[in-house]
């Protein structure tokens, strides 16, 4: 099958075949995007180097400040991973949304301050590493520090994602105790947002977990991750469709550590290792959403195959 070229530069302002296809899907409620967007490795495919020249040379600062607008010429949605690491300020949100066209839909990962139960023993966490997180599943903190600050841009936010890293059995011995806490938390969240939950414990993919999400119209995030079942296995679980919208994040090949993928694929200039199973699963989710006229947010990470735009192209061609 002939693939769609990612980038063709026939004349200023013209959209590539991929961009036309993705925006056509978005008009039907199916939003494809990538995990983050500031990748110089996409230069010449998604990004046009000359747009970021200052005084005759490429400016990394200008690129990082302005590339989201060009990103949106191809992709109708983007997943902001940055928000996992802090509560962005009101001024940050203002700058971010001012730099993007109003039709671009955002997904944001909710800060780890809400979703980490015990702080990792990593130098980034300093003295609190290994200690309990007093803010874990604090709905009031989420509302005050995150949701309220995003409220002026609510119409541009497609979904908010609660990502839970792998939780050891000493914290939760199985799905039931985790779901008990999760249910109380989700039930206390402010209305008016689409919420999704991403878990990294395979044993949590259980009826009690899916029932919890379904009762509150919260989506399970179909996620390709090191220790999670393949996307093809997750989408085959009938109970996993827990909301009136779909969310997927294709992040890593099963069994591959994140750091290994970074080392292997950066600077993410091209697809290096096609993943037919993940592609087929994303296509099936796309087709399911189209059949059922259901909203869908489908995100791809560079670490899956080496180049997220190329992966998306292969899915939608």
N, C-alpha and C positions, 0 to 999 in steps of 0.2 A: 504494500500500500504506500502511495506517495505521501511523504510527510509534509506538513505545513512549515514553511520557513519561519523561524522565530522573528527575523528582522529583515526588512527590505526597505531601502531608503529612497523610494522613487521621487518623493517631493515632500517638503516640510508639512507636517500636520497629518500626513497620510497614515492610516493604521495598517499594521501588518495583518496577514490572514489569521494568525493566531489571535490577535487582539479582536478582530471582527467576530471570530467564533466564540471567544470567551464572553464578549459583551452581548452577543445574541443569547447565550445560555443565561447570563445574568438577567436579561429581560424576562426570562421564564422562571426566575427565582433560584437558579443554580449558580452559586458563586465559587469560582476557583481562585485560589491565591497561594502565596508562598509564606513561609515562616520568616519574617523580617524581610528587609529589602535593600540594605546598604551593602551590596556586594560588587566591588569593582570587577570581579570576574565575569559579570554579565555585560561588561562594556563591549559595544559592538553588536550585541544581540538585543538586549532589552534597553540598554542605555547608549546614548549618543555622546561620545567623548567631547565634541566641540561645545556642547551645552554647558560644560563645566570648566571651560577655559577662563582664566584670569590673567591678563597681561601676557597672552600668547602661550600659556602653558596650563596643563590640567591642574585643577585645584581640588585636593581631597576634601578640604573644608567645604567648598561650594557644593561638591557632589553630595556629601552627607546631609547638607542642609536643604538641598533642593531636589534630590532625585526621586522623592516620593511622587511628585507631580508627574514625572515621566513614567514611573512605574505604573501609575493608574491609567496611562494611555493603553497599556496592554492588559493589565489585570483589574478586575472589578472589586477585588477584596484582598485584604492582607491581614495576617495574624501578627499582632505585636507581642513578641516574647519578652521585650524589655521590661514590661510592667510586672513581670514575675519577681523582679529583684528589688523593687521599691514602690512606695506609693507616689506616683507622679504628682507634681504640684499643679495647681490651677494654671500657672503661667506656662508650664510644659504642655498641658493639654491644649491651651490656646494656640501655641506655636505649631503643634503637630497638626491640628485640624485646619489651621490657616494655610498650611503648606500642601494641602491635598484637595482635589476637587470634591464637591459635595456628594457626588454619586458613589465615591469609593466607600465600601463597607469595611468596617474594622471588626476584628475579633481581638480580644485582649485576654491574656492570662492574668488571673487575679494574683496579687502579690503573695509570695510564699509565707509572709507574715500570718496569713490566714490558713494556709494549707499544710504547713510543716508542723508536725507534732513534736518532734525532738530535733534540735538543730544539729546538722552534720558536724563531725569533727574535721573540719576543713579550715585552712588558714583564713579563708574569706569571712568566716563567722567569729573569728577571734575567741575571746574568753567565753562566749556563750555556747560554743561548740560542745555538743553532748548534753546540754541542759534542756529541760522542758520548755516549750514555747507557750507562754501564758496567753498569747493571742490566738491560739489554734481554734478555728471554727468560731471566731468572735463575730457574730453577725452585725453587732453595733459598730464595731471598728470598720468592717467592710463598708457599711453604709456611709459612715461619716468621712472616711479617708479616701474612699474609692468611688462609690456609686454617686454620691452627691457632687463630687468634683466633675464627674462625667455627664451629669444630668443635662447641661446645656447642649450636649452633642448626642443625645440619646438616639435620635433618628438616624445617626450615622454609625451606630454600634450594632453589628449584627448579632453578636453572642459574646458572653463573658464565660471564660473557661476556668474551672477550678481543677488544677492539676495536682494530684496526690502522688508523690514519689512512693517507691516501694516501702511499705510499712511492715516492720518486723513483727513476728508473732508475740513478742514480749509486750507490744503495744496493743495489738488487736489479734486475738486468736480466732481468725476466720472472719467471714463476711458479716455475720450478725452483729457483733459489737461495734464494728465500724459503721454499719448502716444505721444503728441506733443513734449514734452521734451525728451522722450525716443528715439523717431525717430531721432531727431537731434544728440543725443549722439551716438547712434549705427552707424549712417551714417558717423561719424567722426573717428571711431575706425580703428586701423591698420588692414590690411588684413593679411590672412594667419593663422588665429586662428578660431577654432569653438567656437561660443558664445552661451550662453543660458541665459534666463531670468526667474527668479523665483519670483512670486508676492504672497503677502499674503492678498490681497484685493479681495474677491470673485467677486465683481462687475467689476473688470478689465477683467474678462474672457468674453470679448466682441469682436465682429467682428473687431472693430477698432484696438484693441490690437493684435489680431491674424494676421490681415492684415499687420500691421507694422512689425512684426517679419518675416512673410513669404517673404516680399519684400526684406529682407536682409539675408535670409537663417539663421535666428537665431532661436534656438529651444525654445519652451515653456517648462519649467521644470514641469512635472507632479509631484506634491508634496502633500504628506500626511501631513497635518499640522492642528493645533488646530481649526482654524476658516475657513479653506479652504474646499470646497466640497470634498467628499470622492474621492479617486483615481478612483474608478469605474465610478463616475460621470464625472470626467475630461477626462478620456480616451474615453468616449462616445461622446465627442464633436468633430465632424468631422473637424472643423476649427482649432483645437488645434495642429494638426500635421503640424508645420510651417517650418520645415527644412528637409534636406535630411538625418538627423540623429535624434535619440531619446535620451531624457534625463529624468530620473525619480529619485526622492529622497523620499523614504518612511521614514518619520521622526517621526510622532506622530499619535496616534489614535485621530480621530476627537473629539473635545471637551475637550481634556485633556491638561492642562497646562504643559509646559516643566519641570518646577521644580517638579511637582507632579510625572512625569514619572521618573525623576532622582531618587527621593526618593524611589519610588516603586521598581525599577528594579536594581539599582546598587548593587553589582559590575558586573552585566551583565553576570553571569555565565551560565544562561539557559533561554530558552523561558518560560515565565511565563503566558503570555496572548495572545494566538494565535489570529491573525486578518485575518480571512478567506477572507474578502473583499479585503484587501490590497494585500494579496498573489495572489488572482485570477487576480487582475489588473496587477501586475508585470508579471505574467505568460502570460497574454494576450499581453502585450507589447513585451515580449520576442518572442512570437510566431508570432506577426505581423512583427517584425524586421526580423525574419527568412524567412517568406514568401516573403517579399519584398526585401530581401538581403540588409537590411539597417543597418548601424552602430547604436549601442545602448549602452548607459551607464546607468546602473541601480544600484542605491546605496540604501543601507538599514542602518538605524540607530538603535543602541541598544534600544533607547527609544520607538521604535514601539511596540516590543513584549517582550523585556527583553534581547535578545541575537541576534545580527544581523546575525552571521554565521548560527544559527539555522533557522532563517527566510529564508535566502537564500537557505539553504538546502531543506526546505519544498517547495520552489518555483520550483527548478530545478530537484528534485528527479525523 
